[in-house]
């Protein structure tokens, strides 16, 4: 078993780190407070190739592997988890799905600008009454000649406000259950397509999340992804890779929490010495480091399996489940080590906790990850 990254992977990690520290960090606190979308930063990460990392160069992407993507996600999310999720959705939920299942026409028209970072994408599966129970899609797509006519509401769409292209899942034949669900690319500005209000979130505040509304929204039939009735399988297969991205986002937050805890514990004095010399603090730091490392191993294992073309859905679920838990626990311990200072905005650790929590919820809650893992072993419901 080889635990070394290749030179190329390390180069990508370094370039993501440099960009994150120099270009993202200076404005991240202000954007969190104002809940401001990082438009200029997203444009720049697109120019650097971070929005289409795994897409083939034939379609405008950087042609990198999933391990490189996870390394970049960690560095970016370590500094700003909001930028992390914007990047993750575009890479793993939008570009990956289009490259894997889109027609040549869809790839040329939508994937190329998304992979080059000229356009931004969103993935719309959840609905007011279909979150974890994702097969219960109430959004309807009725065929009408050369078009499908969409009616319904999507919820919790990351990049929902800023995206140019939305991958939307809808029911085309209710009688067939989840095999009657299809997926479409819907362009912003299509008549009948609208946004709900931007959600005022606890964390990842500078990413935008909103509901989407469809009222007799006519989408050309060639915008269907894969085949009619394949939309649910498309969403599930795509989310498997998305879960590696969110695991990496969680790793970035956990790593930032650990580094903040170490730094502060060496600066802060109590009982006549640095608190880092107290076993109560050392035990916390040891636990944080162990959880972070275990989460990294799970995440890179899932990424390596995906790169090797192996079945990786249970491994991706384990990585997300464990890394998100580690991120919340590391952020909580970082706050505890900072004492009262950890509870105020002056130090970043309170944001780490707010940002970490969502990683246990989106792209499948922790409870859903357990279902996916258990079913992979039991092959039963
Ligand atoms: N990978 C591939 N296929 C999967 C899968 C996986 N992880 N999980 C389920 N499937 C497939 C099954 O194989 C089955 O396919 P076939 O019938 O074609 O063989 C189909 O999906 C239905 O599966 P089940 O019969 O097991 O359906 P279920 O209703 O009992 O359970 C579920 C399905 C696993 C709970 C699924 O609904 C699920 O994953 N829910 C969570 C949804 C989710 O992650 N939502 C996040 C939305 S995106 C987001 O967070 C917003 C954002 O912008 C970031």
Boltz pocket constraint, residues with backbone or C-beta under 6 A from the ligand:
constraints:
  - pocket:
      binder: B
      contacts: [[A, 89], [A, 123], [A, 125], [A, 126], [A, 131], [A, 132], [A, 133], [A, 134], [A, 135], [A, 155], [A, 156], [A, 157], [A, 158], [A, 159], [A, 178], [A, 232], [A, 233], [A, 236], [A, 237], [A, 239], [A, 240], [A, 313], [A, 361], [A, 362], [A, 363], [A, 364], [A, 365], [A, 368], [A, 371], [A, 372], [A, 381]]
      max_distance: 6.0
